[in-house]
Amino acid sequence: MNRNKREKEYYSIDVGDSTFMVLKRYQNLRPIGSGAQGIVCSAYDHNLERNVAIKKLSRPFQNQTHAKRAYRELVLMKCVNHKNIIGLLNVFTPQKTLEEFQDVYLVMELMDANLCQVIQMELDHERLSYLLYQMLCGIKHLHAAGIIHRDLKPSNIVVKSDCTLKILDFGLARTAATGLLMTPYVVTRYYRAPEVILGMGYQANVDVWSVGCIMAEMVRGSVLFPGTDHIDQWNKVIEQLGTPSQEFLMKLNQSVRTYVENRPRYAGYSFEKLFPDVLFPADSEHNKLKASQARDLLSKMLVIDASKRISVDEALQHPYINVWYDPTEVEAPPPVITDKQLDEREHTVDEWKELIYKEVLDWEERTKNGVIRGQPGSIVMFPCRSSCCSASLGKDLLLSLFTCTPILRSLSDFLSCQSGVKPLYP
């Protein structure tokens, strides 16, 4: 593209403590979140005629870890296309050459709140089970592409006021360091499975533990295992669930097993004690969803030994979840990840920079004749149906649950009266 023409397409604007250099199609930028990986603002896209979120990656080339994370996020966002995974609408850089290249902007769907805010609300069984169903659908889709998340948490799950839920990120790369006797580079440990905390091997149901922790927090209104570090995290788990069997301990490496065996032994509590009926909403008027079913699902997800924990597919078939089951959502075509060595790649910062630059140029080339996703009128919404495949709870019913039921203030009303809430896009 001609340099002068490219310069005319961009403008500079201060957003919080950062300066955004964005395409002129994006107007009315307002900060909505920030975190280790970048700064996010909302904006109005005049081409798509809709509100969007724009994420400026934070210093993506400051070191190999940041550069690899930026490359992984961009590649996966370009490949994944599922209604319960945040959609990528555009990628751009204002710089004109590889030598100048330093900023990457990702344009995504704009949601209303993250799950941290929803947890503060009193959810009935329909809302709770439907949010969990969508989490599991999104996770199953990632697993179909060989992406095991390992780092699911409420701050990286977003919702709209119609109860639409999307997962924001793709978790830890397989090569990310973690474990009881190690210091991980980024730590939100409350939702991490025992096999991740203890540095063990893991399988796909590592993410089921995280969903169980999130579900528990939605029921209790507080974090289930609020560890101050990885060691304290493990202690919080066994204090409530009990010390695992010797069979499990024998799977640990020697140094970790020695530590765990030297801890006091705990009997733990029953799930009836951990999650008494008083914590749950009244049983569903449809006589489909009950506290006993929700508690049973928790007891199957929050199992320390992964070999005895429920799988994602089994969770989707659980009576508390399968009332929403739709094969088009559960069995959506898996994404095709073109870079088969995505997690194993190791490069210098300059090599990562060139790879990312090529991905941005590839996107620009593919969108020359129109946007790939997000054309006007194609905003992802749930189809209105009077019933789901396996039950009489229709999703069209749920579209009104967040906004029309006097039991619960609408999400938009709830958010408008909150102060100091956590950022929407961390």
C-alpha positions in Angstrom: 0.0 0.0 0.0 1.2 3.5 -0.8 2.8 5.1 2.3 0.8 8.4 2.0 -2.5 6.5 1.5 -1.8 4.3 4.5 -1.0 7.3 6.7 -4.3 8.9 5.8 -6.2 5.8 6.9 -5.0 6.1 10.5 -5.3 8.6 13.3 -3.9 8.8 16.8 -5.9 9.0 20.1 -5.0 8.7 23.7 -6.8 5.9 25.5 -6.1 6.0 29.2 -2.4 5.9 29.6 -1.8 4.6 26.1 -1.8 6.0 22.6 -3.8 4.1 20.0 -3.0 4.5 16.3 -6.1 3.1 14.6 -7.9 3.0 11.3 -10.4 5.9 10.9 -13.3 3.5 10.6 -13.0 3.0 14.4 -14.4 6.0 16.3 -15.5 6.8 19.9 -12.7 4.8 21.6 -13.2 4.3 25.3 -11.0 2.2 27.7 -12.7 -0.9 29.1 -9.8 -3.0 30.4 -6.1 -3.6 30.7 -3.8 -6.4 31.8 -0.5 -8.0 31.3 -1.2 -8.8 27.6 -2.6 -5.5 26.5 -5.0 -2.6 26.7 -8.6 -2.8 25.4 -11.0 -0.2 24.4 -14.5 -0.1 22.9 -15.1 1.6 19.6 -17.7 2.0 16.9 -16.8 0.4 13.6 -18.4 2.5 10.8 -17.7 -0.3 8.2 -19.5 -3.0 10.1 -22.0 -0.5 11.8 -21.5 -2.1 15.2 -19.6 -1.6 18.4 -16.4 -3.6 18.7 -13.5 -4.1 21.2 -9.9 -3.2 20.1 -7.0 -4.8 21.9 -3.6 -3.2 21.6 -1.0 -5.9 22.5 1.3 -4.7 25.2 4.9 -4.5 24.0 4.7 -7.8 22.1 8.3 -7.8 21.2 9.9 -7.0 24.5 11.0 -10.6 25.0 10.6 -14.1 23.6 7.8 -15.0 26.0 5.6 -12.0 25.0 6.4 -12.5 21.3 5.5 -16.2 21.4 2.3 -15.4 23.3 1.3 -12.7 20.8 1.9 -15.1 17.8 0.0 -17.9 19.4 -3.0 -15.7 20.2 -3.1 -14.2 16.7 -2.8 -17.6 14.9 -5.4 -19.3 17.1 -7.9 -16.4 16.8 -7.6 -16.5 13.0 -8.4 -20.2 13.0 -11.1 -20.6 15.6 -14.7 -19.9 14.7 -17.3 -20.9 17.3 -20.2 -19.0 18.9 -18.7 -19.6 22.4 -15.2 -18.4 21.5 -14.6 -14.6 21.0 -14.6 -13.7 17.3 -11.7 -11.9 15.6 -13.1 -9.2 13.3 -9.9 -7.5 12.1 -6.1 -7.3 12.7 -4.0 -4.3 11.7 -0.8 -2.4 12.3 -0.2 1.3 11.5 3.5 0.6 10.7 4.4 0.2 7.0 7.5 -2.1 7.1 8.9 -4.9 9.1 11.7 -2.6 10.4 9.1 -0.2 11.8 6.7 -2.9 13.0 6.0 -2.6 16.7 2.2 -2.5 17.4 -0.5 -5.1 16.8 -4.2 -4.4 17.2 -6.8 -7.1 17.4 -10.5 -6.2 16.8 -13.0 -8.4 18.5 -16.7 -8.7 19.3 -17.7 -6.4 22.1 -19.4 -8.1 25.0 -21.2 -6.6 28.0 -19.4 -8.0 31.1 -17.0 -10.6 32.3 -18.0 -13.5 34.5 -16.5 -11.8 37.6 -19.4 -9.4 37.4 -22.0 -12.1 36.8 -20.8 -14.1 39.8 -22.0 -11.2 42.0 -25.6 -11.8 40.8 -28.1 -14.2 42.1 -28.5 -16.7 39.3 -31.3 -19.2 38.9 -30.8 -22.7 37.7 -31.7 -21.9 34.0 -29.1 -19.1 33.8 -26.4 -21.1 35.7 -26.8 -24.3 33.7 -26.9 -22.4 30.4 -23.8 -20.5 31.1 -22.0 -23.7 32.0 -23.3 -25.4 28.9 -21.8 -22.7 26.7 -18.4 -22.9 28.6 -18.3 -26.6 27.9 -19.2 -26.1 24.2 -16.4 -23.6 23.8 -13.9 -25.8 25.6 -14.9 -28.9 23.5 -14.3 -26.8 20.4 -10.8 -25.8 21.6 -10.1 -29.5 22.5 -11.1 -30.5 19.0 -8.3 -28.4 17.7 -5.8 -29.9 20.1 -5.9 -26.8 22.4 -6.1 -27.7 26.1 -6.7 -24.4 27.9 -5.4 -25.1 31.5 -6.0 -21.5 32.6 -9.8 -20.9 32.5 -11.0 -18.2 34.9 -14.0 -15.9 35.2 -12.0 -12.8 34.1 -11.4 -14.4 30.7 -15.0 -15.4 30.1 -17.4 -12.7 28.8 -21.2 -12.5 28.5 -23.8 -10.4 26.9 -27.1 -9.4 28.5 -29.0 -12.1 26.5 -26.9 -14.7 28.3 -24.5 -15.3 25.3 -21.1 -16.5 26.7 -17.7 -16.5 25.0 -14.2 -17.6 26.1 -11.7 -14.8 25.6 -8.4 -16.5 25.4 -6.6 -19.7 24.6 -4.9 -20.4 27.9 -1.3 -21.6 28.5 0.9 -23.0 25.8 1.9 -26.6 26.4 5.5 -25.4 27.0 4.5 -22.9 29.7 6.3 -23.7 33.0 4.2 -24.4 36.0 4.1 -26.8 39.0 4.1 -26.9 42.8 7.8 -26.3 43.2 8.1 -23.9 40.3 7.2 -20.2 39.8 4.9 -19.7 36.9 5.3 -16.5 34.9 1.6 -15.5 35.2 -0.4 -16.6 38.2 -4.2 -16.9 38.6 -4.1 -20.1 40.4 -7.6 -20.4 42.0 -9.0 -22.4 39.0 -6.0 -24.5 38.1 -6.4 -28.2 38.3 -4.3 -30.3 40.8 -2.3 -31.9 37.9 -1.3 -28.4 36.8 -0.4 -27.3 40.3 1.6 -30.4 41.0 3.4 -30.4 37.6 1.9 -33.7 36.5 0.9 -34.8 33.0 -2.6 -33.8 32.0 -5.4 -34.6 29.7 -8.4 -32.7 28.3 -10.4 -32.9 31.5 -7.9 -30.6 33.1 -10.3 -27.9 32.0 -13.3 -29.6 33.6 -11.7 -28.9 37.0 -11.6 -25.1 36.2 -15.3 -25.2 35.1 -16.1 -26.9 38.4 -14.2 -24.1 40.4 -16.1 -21.4 38.4 -19.4 -23.1 38.9 -18.7 -23.4 42.7 -17.9 -19.7 42.8 -21.1 -18.8 41.0 -23.1 -20.9 43.6 -21.2 -19.6 46.6 -20.4 -16.1 45.5 -16.8 -16.5 46.6 -13.7 -18.3 45.4 -13.7 -22.0 46.4 -9.9 -22.4 46.7 -8.3 -19.0 47.4 -4.7 -20.0 47.6 -2.0 -17.3 48.1 0.6 -19.3 46.2 0.8 -22.7 44.5 1.6 -24.5 47.8 -1.2 -22.8 49.7 -3.5 -23.5 46.7 -2.8 -27.2 47.1 -3.4 -27.0 50.8 -6.8 -25.2 50.2 -7.8 -28.1 47.9 -7.0 -30.9 50.2 -8.5 -29.1 53.3 -11.9 -29.1 51.6 -11.8 -32.2 49.4 -9.5 -34.4 51.5 -6.1 -35.8 51.0 -6.0 -38.0 47.9 -5.4 -41.7 47.9 -1.9 -43.3 47.9 -2.7 -44.5 44.3 -2.8 -40.8 43.3 0.3 -39.8 45.3 2.3 -42.5 43.5 1.8 -40.6 40.2 3.7 -37.6 41.5 7.4 -37.1 41.0 9.5 -37.9 44.0 10.2 -34.3 45.3 6.5 -33.3 45.0 5.3 -36.6 46.5 7.6 -36.1 49.5 6.2 -32.7 50.2 2.6 -33.8 49.8 3.1 -36.9 52.0 4.5 -34.7 54.7 1.5 -32.5 54.9 -1.2 -33.1 57.5 -3.9 -35.5 56.3 -7.4 -34.1 55.8 -10.6 -36.0 55.7 -12.3 -33.3 53.7 -16.0 -32.5 53.6 -18.9 -34.0 51.8 -20.4 -32.0 48.9 -23.6 -31.7 50.9 -21.5 -29.8 53.5 -19.6 -27.8 50.9 -22.7 -26.9 48.9 -25.8 -27.1 51.1 -29.2 -26.5 49.6 -29.4 -23.0 51.0 -26.7 -21.9 48.5 -28.7 -22.9 45.5 -31.7 -21.2 44.0 -35.1 -22.8 44.2 -35.6 -25.8 41.9 -36.7 -24.9 38.4 -40.4 -24.4 37.9 -40.0 -26.6 34.8 -39.0 -29.4 37.3 -35.9 -30.0 35.2 -33.1 -28.4 37.1 -32.5 -29.0 40.8 -29.9 -28.3 43.5 -29.3 -32.0 43.8 -28.3 -32.2 40.1 -26.1 -29.1 40.3 -24.3 -30.6 43.4 -23.9 -33.9 41.6 -22.2 -32.2 38.7 -19.9 -30.3 41.1 -18.9 -33.6 42.8 -18.0 -35.1 39.4 -16.0 -32.1 38.2 -14.1 -31.4 41.4 -12.2 -34.7 41.6 -8.5 -34.4 42.4 -7.6 -37.5 40.5 -8.1 -36.6 36.8 -8.5 -40.3 35.9 -11.7 -40.3 38.0 -13.0 -36.9 36.9 -15.8 -36.4 34.5 -14.9 -35.6 30.8 -16.2 -32.6 28.8 -18.4 -34.9 26.8 -19.8 -36.5 29.9 -20.4 -33.1 31.5 -22.4 -32.0 28.4 -24.6 -35.1 28.8 -25.1 -34.5 32.6 -28.8 -33.9 33.5 -28.0 -30.4 34.8 -26.5 -29.5 31.4 -28.0 -31.5 28.6 -31.4 -29.7 28.7 -29.6 -27.2 26.3 -27.9 -29.8 24.1 -27.8 -28.9 20.5 -25.6 -31.0 18.1 -24.9 -28.0 15.9 -23.2 -26.3 18.9 -21.6 -29.2 20.6 -20.4 -30.9 17.4 -19.4 -27.8 15.5 -16.7 -28.5 12.9 -13.3 -28.3 14.5 -10.9 -25.4 13.7 -8.0 -26.3 11.4 -4.7 -25.1 13.0 -2.3 -24.7 10.1 0.8 -24.3 12.3 1.2 -27.8 13.7 4.3 -26.8 15.8 2.5 -23.8 17.3 3.4 -24.6 21.0 6.8 -26.1 20.3 8.2 -23.3 18.2 11.2 -21.5 19.6 12.6 -18.3 17.9 14.5 -15.2 18.6 12.4 -12.0 19.2 13.2 -10.8 15.7 12.1 -14.1 14.2 8.8 -14.0 16.2 8.3 -10.4 15.0 8.7 -11.4 11.4 6.2 -14.3 11.8 3.6 -12.0 13.4 4.1 -9.4 10.7 3.5 -12.0 8.1 0.3 -13.1 9.9 -0.9 -9.5 9.9 -0.1 -9.0 6.2 -1.9 -12.4 5.5 -5.0 -11.0 7.1 -4.9 -7.8 5.1 -4.5 -9.8 1.9 -7.5 -12.0 2.8 -9.7 -9.1 3.6 -9.0 -6.9 0.5 -12.3 -7.9 -1.0 -14.3 -7.6 2.2 -14.1 -8.6 5.8 -13.8 -12.3 6.7 -16.1 -12.3 9.6 -18.5 -9.8 11.1 -20.3 -8.4 8.1 -23.3 -6.1 9.0 -26.1 -8.3 10.2 -24.0 -11.3 11.0 -23.6 -10.7 14.7 -23.6 -14.0 16.5 -27.0 -14.5 18.3 -28.9 -17.6 19.4 -31.6 -18.8 17.1 -35.0 -18.6 18.7 -36.3 -22.2 19.3 -39.2 -23.4 21.3 -37.3 -26.4 22.5 -33.9 -28.0 22.6 -33.0 -31.4 21.3 -33.3 -33.2 24.6 -35.6 -31.1 26.8 -38.4 -28.5 26.8 -36.2 -25.6 28.0 -36.0 -23.3 24.9 -33.1 -20.9 24.4 -35.6 -18.3 23.3 -37.0 -18.4 26.8 -33.5 -17.7 28.2 -33.1 -14.6 26.0 -35.6 -12.9 28.3 -34.2 -14.3 31.6 -31.5 -11.7 32.1 -33.7 -8.7 31.3 -37.4 -9.5 32.0 -37.5 -11.6 35.2 -38.2 -9.6 38.5 -36.1 -12.1 40.5 -33.0 -10.7 39.0 -32.1 -7.2 37.8 -31.0 -7.1 34.2 -27.3 -7.4 33.6 -27.2 -3.9 32.1 -29.0 -2.4 35.1 -26.7 -4.4 37.4 -23.6 -3.1 35.7 -24.8 0.5 35.6 -24.9 0.7 39.4 -21.6 -1.0 40.1 -18.4 0.9 40.9 -14.9 -0.4 40.7 -15.8 -3.6 38.9 -13.1 -5.7 37.3 -12.1 -4.9 33.7 -14.1 -6.5 30.9 -11.2 -7.6 28.8 -8.1 -8.3 31.0 
